[in-house]
Amino acid sequence: MERELKLRYTPTFVDQYVATLDLISRVPLLIVLSLPFPIAGVAVLVIAVQRGGIPTLIDVVLAVACVGFTPIFMLGLVALGRFRNRLADMTQTIVLDNDGISFDAATYSTSFKWAAIRKAVETRYNLFLFVTPMAATGVPKVAFSEPGSLDAARALIGEHLGDRAKLLQ
């Protein structure tokens, strides 16, 4: 039975930023690479307390900057990416069908067959289809604006990926 789910979506800055942080939190290597910064922030405060009791304003600012480094850095990268990439806010048509998933816009088209998708992970805000352990294509849940479209996508993904699909219900 041929099934097709078609979505039209224009990505926003917030959607891309949330997806970036969401993806980082789903890839173990990216989590490990992000850990030194919050640890350094805590270390700054511990050292400040050990050397004299109350952390100074500089200690607190440095600790906050360390703890917030990854989200702040990603905020800048997403902003710069949207500024330099005129495709970033282009309306796209996303199609999920028995062949896989495809993304089409005025100046580009890309698709992935189900065999190329290693796993699917649904989060609170996004649906990620991983094509490598660290690379995924994502569909923000706000793109599923039609009633029942998210459930239809879950069913289609589950049918093709089986236990490689970690979907919320």
Residue frames as a rotation matrix with the C-alpha (Angstrom) as fourth column:
MET 1
0.584 0.812 0.000 0.00
0.812 -0.584 0.000 0.00
0.000 0.000 -1.000 0.00
GLU 2
-0.380 -0.704 0.600 1.51
0.697 -0.644 -0.314 3.33
0.608 0.299 0.735 -1.09
ARG 3
0.626 0.508 -0.592 1.33
0.772 -0.514 0.374 5.94
-0.114 -0.691 -0.714 1.65
GLU 4
-0.337 -0.708 0.620 2.55
0.691 -0.633 -0.348 9.50
0.639 0.311 0.703 1.46
LEU 5
0.517 0.379 -0.767 2.67
0.794 -0.547 0.265 12.26
-0.319 -0.746 -0.584 4.03
LYS 6
-0.124 -0.512 0.850 3.40
0.762 -0.598 -0.249 15.72
0.636 0.616 0.464 2.69
LEU 7
0.412 0.148 -0.899 4.34
0.791 -0.548 0.272 18.67
-0.453 -0.823 -0.343 4.92
ARG 8
0.281 -0.373 0.884 5.10
0.501 -0.729 -0.467 22.29
0.819 0.574 -0.018 4.05
TYR 9
0.702 -0.152 -0.695 7.34
0.676 -0.164 0.718 24.06
-0.224 -0.975 -0.013 6.50
THR 10
0.474 -0.604 0.641 9.45
0.038 -0.713 -0.700 27.22
0.880 0.356 -0.315 6.78
PRO 11
0.140 -0.474 -0.869 12.17
0.918 0.392 -0.066 26.84
0.372 -0.789 0.490 9.44
THR 12
0.877 0.097 0.471 12.52
-0.083 -0.935 0.346 29.61
0.473 -0.342 -0.812 12.01
PHE 13
-0.102 -0.943 0.317 15.61
-0.560 -0.209 -0.802 30.62
0.822 -0.259 -0.506 13.93
VAL 14
-0.044 0.145 0.988 14.14
-0.983 0.171 -0.069 29.21
-0.179 -0.975 0.135 17.16
ASP 15
0.908 0.411 0.087 13.27
-0.382 0.894 -0.232 25.88
-0.173 0.178 0.969 15.49
GLN 16
0.585 -0.752 -0.304 16.82
-0.025 0.358 -0.933 25.53
0.811 0.553 0.191 14.17
TYR 17
-0.253 -0.688 0.680 18.41
-0.748 -0.307 -0.588 26.52
0.613 -0.658 -0.437 17.48
VAL 18
0.267 0.439 0.858 16.26
-0.888 0.459 0.042 24.12
-0.375 -0.773 0.512 19.50
ALA 19
0.978 0.092 -0.188 16.94
-0.174 0.858 -0.483 21.33
0.117 0.505 0.855 16.98
THR 20
0.216 -0.974 -0.063 20.70
-0.319 -0.009 -0.948 21.97
0.923 0.225 -0.313 17.24
LEU 21
-0.383 -0.328 0.863 20.70
-0.908 -0.037 -0.417 21.70
0.168 -0.944 -0.284 21.04
ASP 22
0.574 0.689 0.442 18.31
-0.722 0.680 -0.123 18.76
-0.386 -0.249 0.888 20.87
LEU 23
0.838 -0.304 -0.454 20.61
-0.155 0.664 -0.731 16.92
0.524 0.683 0.509 18.46
ILE 24
-0.184 -0.943 0.278 23.70
-0.603 -0.115 -0.790 17.61
0.777 -0.313 -0.547 20.60
SER 25
-0.203 0.157 0.966 21.90
-0.953 0.194 -0.232 16.02
-0.224 -0.968 0.110 23.55
ARG 26
0.794 0.569 0.213 21.22
-0.490 0.807 -0.330 12.85
-0.359 0.158 0.920 21.50
VAL 27
0.695 -0.630 -0.345 24.75
-0.063 0.425 -0.903 12.18
0.716 0.650 0.256 20.22
PRO 28
0.869 -0.300 -0.394 27.07
0.483 0.339 0.807 10.71
-0.109 -0.892 0.439 22.87
LEU 29
-0.096 -0.974 0.205 30.27
0.988 -0.118 -0.101 12.09
0.122 0.193 0.974 21.33
LEU 30
-0.157 0.093 0.983 28.82
0.241 -0.962 0.129 15.61
0.958 0.258 0.128 21.22
ILE 31
0.895 0.442 0.055 27.76
0.017 -0.158 0.987 15.31
0.445 -0.883 -0.149 24.86
VAL 32
0.536 -0.772 -0.341 31.30
0.813 0.364 0.454 14.27
-0.226 -0.520 0.823 25.83
LEU 33
-0.338 -0.701 0.628 32.80
0.838 -0.528 -0.138 17.13
0.428 0.480 0.766 23.81
SER 34
0.156 0.494 0.855 30.45
0.030 -0.868 0.496 19.61
0.987 -0.052 -0.150 25.51
LEU 35
0.735 0.250 -0.630 31.15
0.545 0.335 0.769 18.44
0.403 -0.909 0.110 29.08
PRO 36
-0.250 -0.912 -0.325 34.51
0.936 -0.141 -0.322 20.18
0.248 -0.385 0.889 29.72
PHE 37
-0.515 0.041 0.857 32.90
0.103 -0.989 0.109 23.62
0.851 0.144 0.505 29.64
PRO 38
0.577 0.739 0.349 30.35
-0.292 -0.212 0.933 23.17
0.763 -0.640 0.094 32.46
ILE 39
0.642 -0.429 -0.635 32.96
0.731 0.593 0.338 21.24
0.231 -0.682 0.694 34.45
ALA 40
-0.462 -0.838 0.290 35.36
0.723 -0.545 -0.424 24.18
0.514 0.013 0.858 34.04
GLY 41
-0.089 0.517 0.851 32.64
-0.220 -0.844 0.489 26.54
0.971 -0.144 0.189 35.26
VAL 42
0.900 0.390 -0.193 32.11
0.054 0.340 0.939 24.52
0.432 -0.855 0.285 38.41
ALA 43
0.259 -0.895 -0.362 35.89
0.938 0.323 -0.128 24.26
0.231 -0.307 0.923 38.89
VAL 44
-0.387 -0.363 0.847 36.20
0.263 -0.924 -0.276 28.06
0.884 0.116 0.453 38.71
LEU 45
0.408 0.638 0.653 33.73
-0.483 -0.456 0.747 28.43
0.774 -0.621 0.122 41.57
VAL 46
0.887 -0.128 -0.444 35.30
0.395 0.709 0.585 25.64
0.240 -0.694 0.679 43.64
ILE 47
-0.100 -0.994 0.037 38.77
0.887 -0.106 -0.450 27.18
0.452 -0.012 0.892 43.26
ALA 48
-0.239 0.077 0.968 37.40
-0.098 -0.994 0.055 30.62
0.966 -0.082 0.245 44.15
VAL 49
0.782 0.573 0.244 35.81
-0.327 0.044 0.944 29.28
0.530 -0.818 0.222 47.33
GLN 50
0.684 -0.582 -0.439 38.97
0.707 0.676 0.206 27.38
0.177 -0.451 0.875 48.28
ARG 51
-0.273 -0.907 0.320 41.18
0.770 -0.406 -0.492 30.40
0.576 0.112 0.810 47.85
GLY 52
-0.947 -0.210 0.243 39.14
0.057 -0.855 -0.515 32.92
0.316 -0.474 0.822 49.75
GLY 53
-0.706 0.699 -0.110 35.57
0.236 0.087 -0.968 32.04
-0.667 -0.710 -0.226 50.56
ILE 54
0.354 0.915 -0.196 33.26
0.176 -0.271 -0.946 34.14
-0.919 0.300 -0.257 48.39
PRO 55
-0.144 -0.386 0.911 33.63
0.960 0.169 0.223 34.07
-0.240 0.907 0.347 44.59
THR 56
-0.622 -0.122 -0.773 34.22
0.029 -0.991 0.133 37.47
-0.782 0.060 0.620 43.02
LEU 57
0.423 0.786 -0.451 32.06
-0.407 -0.280 -0.870 38.90
-0.810 0.551 0.201 40.24
ILE 58
-0.065 -0.543 -0.837 34.72
-0.998 0.053 0.044 37.86
0.021 0.838 -0.546 37.72
ASP 59
-0.909 -0.248 0.334 34.62
-0.300 0.947 -0.113 34.29
-0.288 -0.203 -0.936 39.07
VAL 60
-0.167 0.943 0.287 30.83
0.100 0.306 -0.947 34.17
-0.981 -0.129 -0.146 38.73
VAL 61
0.473 0.309 -0.825 30.85
-0.707 -0.426 -0.565 35.66
-0.526 0.850 0.017 35.21
LEU 62
-0.454 -0.734 -0.506 33.55
-0.888 0.423 0.182 33.23
0.080 0.532 -0.843 34.12
ALA 63
-0.826 0.193 0.529 31.64
-0.050 0.910 -0.411 30.27
-0.561 -0.366 -0.742 35.64
VAL 64
0.230 0.971 -0.068 28.39
-0.089 -0.049 -0.995 31.30
-0.969 0.235 0.075 33.92
ALA 65
0.276 -0.208 -0.938 30.23
-0.935 -0.283 -0.213 31.74
-0.221 0.936 -0.273 30.60
CYS 66
-0.789 -0.610 -0.069 31.75
-0.613 0.776 0.148 28.27
-0.037 0.159 -0.987 30.95
VAL 67
-0.573 0.644 0.507 28.49
0.150 0.690 -0.708 26.59
-0.806 -0.330 -0.491 31.89
GLY 68
0.468 0.859 -0.207 26.62
0.009 -0.238 -0.971 28.39
-0.884 0.453 -0.119 29.10
PHE 69
-0.435 -0.767 -0.473 29.37
-0.449 -0.270 0.852 28.07
-0.780 0.583 -0.227 26.50
THR 70
-0.845 0.070 0.530 27.77
0.416 0.707 0.571 25.38
-0.335 0.704 -0.627 24.32
PRO 71
0.178 0.972 0.156 24.28
0.897 -0.095 -0.431 26.95
-0.404 0.216 -0.889 24.15
ILE 72
0.483 -0.044 -0.874 25.75
-0.080 -0.997 0.005 30.43
-0.872 0.068 -0.485 23.59
PHE 73
-0.606 -0.779 -0.162 28.19
-0.310 0.044 0.950 29.18
-0.733 0.625 -0.268 20.96
MET 74
-0.630 0.446 0.636 25.41
0.718 0.647 0.257 27.28
-0.296 0.618 -0.728 19.15
LEU 75
0.450 0.778 -0.439 23.23
0.546 -0.628 -0.554 30.39
-0.707 0.010 -0.707 19.25
GLY 76
0.097 -0.526 -0.845 25.97
-0.486 -0.766 0.421 32.26
-0.869 0.370 -0.330 17.39
LEU 77
-0.845 -0.459 0.274 26.53
-0.036 0.561 0.827 29.44
-0.533 0.689 -0.490 14.90
VAL 78
-0.204 0.854 0.478 22.84
0.895 0.360 -0.262 29.14
-0.396 0.375 -0.838 14.05
ALA 79
0.580 0.398 -0.711 22.53
0.183 -0.914 -0.363 32.92
-0.794 0.080 -0.603 13.69
LEU 80
-0.249 -0.772 -0.584 25.61
-0.559 -0.378 0.738 33.09
-0.791 0.510 -0.338 11.48
GLY 81
-0.803 -0.015 0.596 24.42
0.350 0.797 0.492 30.11
-0.482 0.604 -0.635 9.45
ARG 82
0.220 0.956 0.196 21.04
0.845 -0.086 -0.527 31.73
-0.487 0.281 -0.827 8.81
PHE 83
0.468 -0.093 -0.879 22.66
-0.162 -0.987 0.017 35.06
-0.869 0.135 -0.477 7.97
ARG 84
-0.436 -0.801 -0.410 25.09
-0.619 -0.064 0.783 33.54
-0.653 0.596 -0.468 5.45
ASN 85
-0.930 0.122 0.348 22.77
0.287 0.833 0.474 30.88
-0.231 0.540 -0.809 4.02
ARG 86
-0.669 0.703 -0.243 19.83
-0.738 -0.668 0.100 32.24
-0.092 0.246 0.965 2.08
LEU 87
-0.408 0.516 -0.753 18.34
-0.196 0.756 0.625 28.73
0.892 0.402 -0.207 1.94
ALA 88
-0.961 -0.136 -0.242 17.89
0.181 0.355 -0.917 28.64
0.211 -0.925 -0.317 5.72
ASP 89
-0.607 0.782 -0.142 14.48
-0.136 -0.278 -0.951 30.27
-0.783 -0.558 0.276 5.80
MET 90
-0.694 0.328 -0.641 13.17
-0.683 -0.020 0.730 28.87
0.226 0.945 0.238 2.53
THR 91
0.244 0.849 0.469 9.84
-0.853 0.418 -0.313 27.04
-0.462 -0.323 0.826 2.61
GLN 92
-0.798 -0.530 -0.288 10.39
-0.602 0.734 0.316 23.35
0.043 0.425 -0.904 2.08
THR 93
0.465 0.862 -0.203 8.12
-0.838 0.502 0.213 20.47
0.286 0.071 0.956 1.24
ILE 94
-0.640 -0.608 0.469 8.88
-0.741 0.649 -0.170 17.37
-0.201 -0.457 -0.866 3.27
VAL 95
0.364 0.746 -0.558 7.55
-0.834 0.528 0.163 14.06
0.416 0.406 0.814 1.98
LEU 96
-0.593 -0.393 0.703 7.57
-0.638 0.762 -0.112 10.81
-0.492 -0.515 -0.703 3.91
ASP 97
0.451 0.729 -0.515 6.49
-0.888 0.422 -0.182 7.80
0.084 0.539 0.838 1.86
ASN 98
0.947 -0.021 0.320 7.27
-0.046 0.979 0.201 4.14
-0.318 -0.205 0.926 1.33
ASP 99
0.625 -0.768 0.140 10.57
0.374 0.137 -0.917 5.10
0.685 0.626 0.373 -0.36
GLY 100
-0.336 -0.747 -0.574 11.92
0.922 -0.135 -0.364 7.30
0.194 -0.651 0.734 2.47
ILE 101
0.469 0.414 -0.780 11.98
0.590 -0.804 -0.072 11.01
-0.657 -0.427 -0.621 3.19
SER 102
-0.222 -0.528 0.820 12.63
0.931 -0.364 0.018 13.90
0.289 0.767 0.573 0.83
PHE 103
0.095 0.128 -0.987 13.08
0.491 -0.869 -0.066 17.63
-0.866 -0.478 -0.145 1.27
ASP 104
-0.182 -0.097 0.978 12.30
0.962 -0.225 0.156 19.97
0.205 0.969 0.135 -1.64
ALA 105
0.169 0.205 -0.964 12.57
0.379 -0.916 -0.129 23.74
-0.910 -0.343 -0.233 -1.87
ALA 106
0.887 0.268 -0.376 12.90
-0.179 -0.552 -0.815 26.27
-0.425 0.790 -0.441 -4.68
THR 107
0.481 -0.784 -0.393 16.66
-0.843 -0.289 -0.454 25.74
0.242 0.549 -0.800 -5.10
TYR 108
-0.662 -0.747 0.053 17.42
-0.736 0.637 -0.229 22.29
0.138 -0.191 -0.972 -3.69
SER 109
0.627 0.757 -0.180 16.13
-0.693 0.649 0.315 18.76
0.356 -0.073 0.932 -3.30
THR 110
-0.616 -0.788 0.011 17.49
-0.710 0.549 -0.441 15.93
0.341 -0.280 -0.897 -1.17
SER 111
0.566 0.823 -0.046 16.17
-0.727 0.524 0.444 12.54
0.390 -0.218 0.895 -0.20
PHE 112
-0.628 -0.665 0.406 17.05
-0.776 0.577 -0.255 9.53
-0.064 -0.475 -0.878 1.92
LYS 113
0.012 0.577 -0.817 15.79
-0.393 0.754 0.527 6.02
0.920 0.314 0.235 1.29
TRP 114
0.819 0.380 0.431 14.71
-0.532 0.221 0.817 4.05
0.215 -0.898 0.383 4.36
ALA 115
0.771 -0.572 -0.279 17.75
0.558 0.819 -0.136 1.77
0.307 -0.051 0.951 3.94
ALA 116
-0.119 -0.855 0.505 20.03
0.350 -0.512 -0.784 4.80
0.929 0.083 0.360 4.48
ILE 117
0.189 0.273 0.943 18.39
-0.693 -0.643 0.325 5.72
0.695 -0.716 0.067 7.78
ARG 118
-0.651 -0.601 -0.464 20.10
-0.079 0.662 -0.745 4.05
0.755 -0.449 -0.478 10.73
LYS 119
-0.527 0.520 -0.673 17.58
0.850 0.303 -0.431 5.05
-0.020 -0.799 -0.601 13.37
ALA 120
-0.104 0.568 0.817 14.82
0.171 -0.799 0.577 7.51
0.980 0.200 -0.014 14.19
VAL 121
-0.634 -0.085 -0.769 14.58
0.773 -0.024 -0.634 9.41
0.036 -0.996 0.081 17.46
GLU 122
0.179 0.750 0.637 11.62
0.422 -0.643 0.639 11.51
0.889 0.155 -0.431 18.51
THR 123
-0.819 -0.397 -0.413 12.14
0.553 -0.356 -0.753 14.21
0.152 -0.846 0.512 21.10
ARG 124
-0.211 0.763 -0.611 9.77
0.625 -0.375 -0.684 16.70
-0.751 -0.526 -0.398 22.64
TYR 125
0.224 0.253 -0.941 10.29
-0.284 -0.907 -0.312 19.15
-0.932 0.337 -0.131 19.76
ASN 126
-0.097 -0.420 -0.902 11.83
-0.980 -0.116 0.160 17.20
-0.172 0.900 -0.400 16.86
LEU 127
0.840 0.185 0.510 11.83
-0.066 0.968 -0.242 14.01
-0.538 0.170 0.825 14.86
PHE 128
0.070 -0.918 -0.389 15.40
-0.888 -0.235 0.394 13.04
-0.454 0.319 -0.832 13.89
LEU 129
0.990 0.075 0.118 16.33
-0.007 0.870 -0.493 10.50
-0.140 0.487 0.862 11.24
PHE 130
0.310 -0.951 0.020 19.99
-0.525 -0.154 0.837 9.54
-0.793 -0.270 -0.547 11.70
VAL 131
0.929 -0.078 -0.361 21.96
-0.306 0.381 -0.872 8.68
0.206 0.921 0.330 8.57
THR 132
-0.106 -0.925 -0.366 25.24
0.081 0.359 -0.930 8.26
0.991 -0.129 0.037 10.51
PRO 133
-0.031 0.095 -0.995 25.87
0.949 0.314 0.000 8.00
0.312 -0.945 -0.100 14.26
MET 134
-0.504 -0.248 -0.828 26.44
0.626 -0.764 -0.152 11.79
-0.595 -0.595 0.540 14.41
ALA 135
-0.951 0.150 -0.271 24.44
-0.287 -0.760 0.583 13.16
-0.118 0.632 0.766 11.49
ALA 136
-0.440 0.880 0.178 20.69
0.728 0.466 -0.503 13.41
-0.526 -0.092 -0.846 11.31
THR 137
-0.789 0.410 0.458 18.09
0.055 -0.695 0.717 15.15
0.612 0.591 0.526 9.28
GLY 138
-0.813 0.443 -0.378 15.36
0.448 0.061 -0.892 16.58
-0.372 -0.895 -0.248 11.40
VAL 139
-0.373 0.792 0.483 11.75
0.334 -0.371 0.866 17.60
0.866 0.485 -0.126 11.14
PRO 140
-0.961 0.091 0.260 10.50
-0.271 -0.483 -0.833 19.96
0.050 -0.871 0.488 13.84
LYS 141
-0.666 0.746 0.008 7.19
0.697 0.625 -0.352 18.79
-0.268 -0.229 -0.936 15.25
VAL 142
-0.232 0.596 -0.769 5.63
-0.099 -0.801 -0.591 22.16
-0.968 -0.061 0.245 14.42
ALA 143
-0.788 -0.093 -0.609 5.79
-0.605 -0.070 0.793 21.03
-0.116 0.993 -0.001 10.77
PHE 144
-0.827 0.537 -0.168 3.13
0.483 0.830 0.278 18.42
0.289 0.149 -0.946 11.55
SER 145
-0.901 0.434 0.007 0.35
-0.402 -0.827 -0.394 20.99
-0.166 -0.358 0.919 11.58
GLU 146
-0.213 0.854 -0.475 -2.39
-0.667 0.228 0.710 18.80
0.714 0.468 0.521 10.11
PRO 147
0.212 0.360 0.908 -4.35
-0.926 0.370 0.069 16.71
-0.311 -0.856 0.412 12.64
GLY 148
0.836 0.141 0.529 -3.05
-0.129 0.990 -0.060 13.15
-0.533 -0.018 0.846 12.71
SER 149
0.783 -0.553 -0.285 0.02
-0.360 -0.029 -0.933 13.88
0.508 0.833 -0.222 10.59
LEU 150
-0.127 -0.858 0.497 2.49
-0.978 0.024 -0.208 13.19
0.166 -0.512 -0.843 13.41
ASP 151
0.141 0.252 0.957 0.81
-0.516 0.844 -0.146 9.86
-0.845 -0.473 0.249 14.18
ALA 152
0.979 0.205 -0.008 0.88
-0.100 0.445 -0.890 8.99
-0.179 0.872 0.456 10.46
ALA 153
0.386 -0.914 -0.121 4.62
-0.700 -0.205 -0.684 9.79
0.600 0.349 -0.719 10.35
ARG 154
-0.180 -0.420 0.889 5.24
-0.916 0.401 0.004 7.65
-0.358 -0.814 -0.457 13.44
ALA 155
0.575 0.488 0.656 3.37
-0.243 0.868 -0.433 4.74
-0.781 0.090 0.618 11.85
LEU 156
0.951 -0.228 -0.211 5.29
-0.189 0.116 -0.975 5.04
0.246 0.967 0.067 8.57
ILE 157
0.080 -0.974 0.213 8.67
-0.874 -0.171 -0.455 5.35
0.480 -0.150 -0.864 10.31
GLY 158
-0.059 -0.038 0.998 7.86
-0.792 0.610 -0.023 2.46
-0.608 -0.792 -0.066 12.65
GLU 159
0.859 0.450 0.242 6.81
-0.191 0.722 -0.666 0.30
-0.474 0.526 0.706 9.72
HIS 160
0.816 -0.555 -0.158 10.10
-0.140 0.075 -0.987 0.87
0.560 0.828 -0.016 7.88
LEU 161
-0.100 -0.935 0.340 12.58
-0.659 -0.194 -0.727 1.07
0.746 -0.297 -0.596 10.79
GLY 162
0.381 0.315 -0.869 11.02
0.301 0.847 0.438 -1.28
0.874 -0.428 0.228 13.33
ASP 163
0.727 -0.096 -0.680 12.97
0.686 0.049 0.726 -1.35
-0.037 -0.994 0.102 16.59
ARG 164
-0.460 -0.876 0.146 15.41
0.883 -0.468 -0.027 1.26
0.092 0.116 0.989 15.23
ALA 165
-0.220 0.481 0.849 12.65
0.121 -0.850 0.513 3.82
0.968 0.215 0.129 15.75
LYS 166
-0.639 -0.001 -0.769 12.59
0.769 -0.002 -0.639 5.39
-0.001 -1.000 0.002 19.22
LEU 167
-0.553 0.540 0.634 9.31
0.083 -0.722 0.687 7.25
0.829 0.432 0.355 18.99
LEU 168
-0.928 0.345 0.141 7.14
-0.242 -0.270 -0.932 8.87
-0.284 -0.899 0.334 21.63
GLN 169
-0.672 0.738 0.062 3.50
0.614 0.509 0.603 7.83
0.414 0.443 -0.795 21.74
